[in-house]
Amino acid sequence: MPVRSLRAWLLKGAITKGSLFRGITRWGDVQDEALSGQVQALLVKKYAQLAGLDATLFFGHSLRAGLATSASKVAGVDGRIIIKQT
């Protein structure tokens, strides 16, 4: 399901390069510019809280940290590749 959702998002926004996290207008159009770090942090906290988690423990950086942790521990990606990507 996550892969299908990502593909649908990329298609809807005609995203072929640049930032993945972008704003949406009130008419449902995907914006060209990236969400600010502040907006990302607010969204992470909001959805952590909705998931029943302590939102004070989550930050915008949690997305990047989660990516790095999953790449290393789950997918076995070499740390040098993770550093280069992030």
PyMOL commands that set and color helices and strands:
alter all, ss='L'
color gray80, all
select helices_A, chain A and resi 2-12+37-50+55-57+61-74+79-85
alter helices_A, ss='H'
color red, helices_A
select strands_A, chain A and resi 22-24+30-34
alter strands_A, ss='S'
color yellow, strands_A
deselect
rebuild
show_as cartoon
